């Protein structure tokens, strides 16, 4: 079952409260998204750690309910 963009955003904001999240459904199928996540908590962290924080927020849904997520992160 596909995952709704607003559910993805809610999970990210729940784990990273100051995050500004923009999500685009790349294929219109609810399975392939692009997300841009900006948070002050990313400051000083390498990009891989920033991505790990976002993937952790998704609580294991990657590869299951959420098939693909192109991720862009930045510190505020």
C-alpha positions as CSV (number, residue, x, y, z in Angstrom):
1,X,0.0,0.0,0.0
2,X,1.4,3.4,-0.9
3,X,2.3,6.0,1.7
4,X,0.7,9.5,1.6
5,X,3.0,12.5,1.4
6,X,1.4,14.1,4.4
7,X,2.1,10.9,6.4
8,X,5.8,11.1,5.4
9,X,6.0,14.8,6.4
10,X,4.2,14.1,9.7
11,X,6.7,11.3,10.6
12,X,9.7,13.5,9.8
13,X,8.4,16.5,11.7
14,X,7.5,14.3,14.7
15,X,11.2,13.2,14.9
16,X,12.7,16.5,13.8
17,X,10.3,19.1,15.2
18,X,12.0,22.2,13.6
19,X,12.2,20.5,10.1
20,X,10.8,22.3,7.1
21,X,9.7,19.5,4.7
22,X,8.8,19.7,1.0
23,X,7.6,16.5,-0.6
24,X,7.0,15.9,-4.3
25,X,5.3,12.7,-5.7
26,X,7.6,12.0,-8.6
27,X,5.5,9.4,-10.4
28,X,2.0,10.2,-9.2
29,X,1.8,6.7,-7.7
30,X,2.4,7.4,-4.0
31,X,5.5,5.2,-4.1
32,X,8.2,7.4,-5.5
33,X,8.9,10.7,-3.7
34,X,11.5,13.4,-3.5
35,X,11.8,15.2,-0.1
36,X,13.8,18.3,0.9
37,X,14.3,18.5,4.6
38,X,15.8,21.6,6.2
39,X,16.6,21.7,9.9
40,X,18.9,23.5,12.3
41,X,19.6,20.2,13.9
42,X,21.6,19.2,10.8
43,X,24.2,21.9,11.4
44,X,27.7,20.5,11.5
45,X,26.6,17.0,10.6
46,X,27.8,15.2,7.5
47,X,25.2,14.6,4.9
48,X,25.1,10.9,5.6
49,X,24.2,11.5,9.2
50,X,21.5,14.0,8.1
51,X,20.0,11.3,5.9
52,X,20.2,8.7,8.6
53,X,18.2,11.0,10.9
54,X,15.4,11.4,8.2
55,X,15.4,7.6,7.5
56,X,15.2,6.9,11.2
57,X,12.2,9.2,11.4
58,X,10.4,7.0,8.9
59,X,10.6,4.1,11.4
60,X,11.5,1.3,8.9
61,X,8.9,2.2,6.3
62,X,11.6,2.6,3.6
63,X,11.5,-0.3,1.2
64,X,8.1,-1.4,2.4
65,X,5.2,1.1,2.4
66,X,7.6,3.7,1.0
67,X,9.3,2.3,-2.1
68,X,11.6,5.2,-3.1
69,X,12.6,8.5,-1.6
70,X,15.1,10.9,-3.2
71,X,16.4,12.8,-0.3
72,X,17.9,16.3,-0.1
73,X,18.9,17.7,3.3
74,X,20.3,21.0,4.4
75,X,21.0,22.9,7.7
76,X,19.0,26.0,8.3
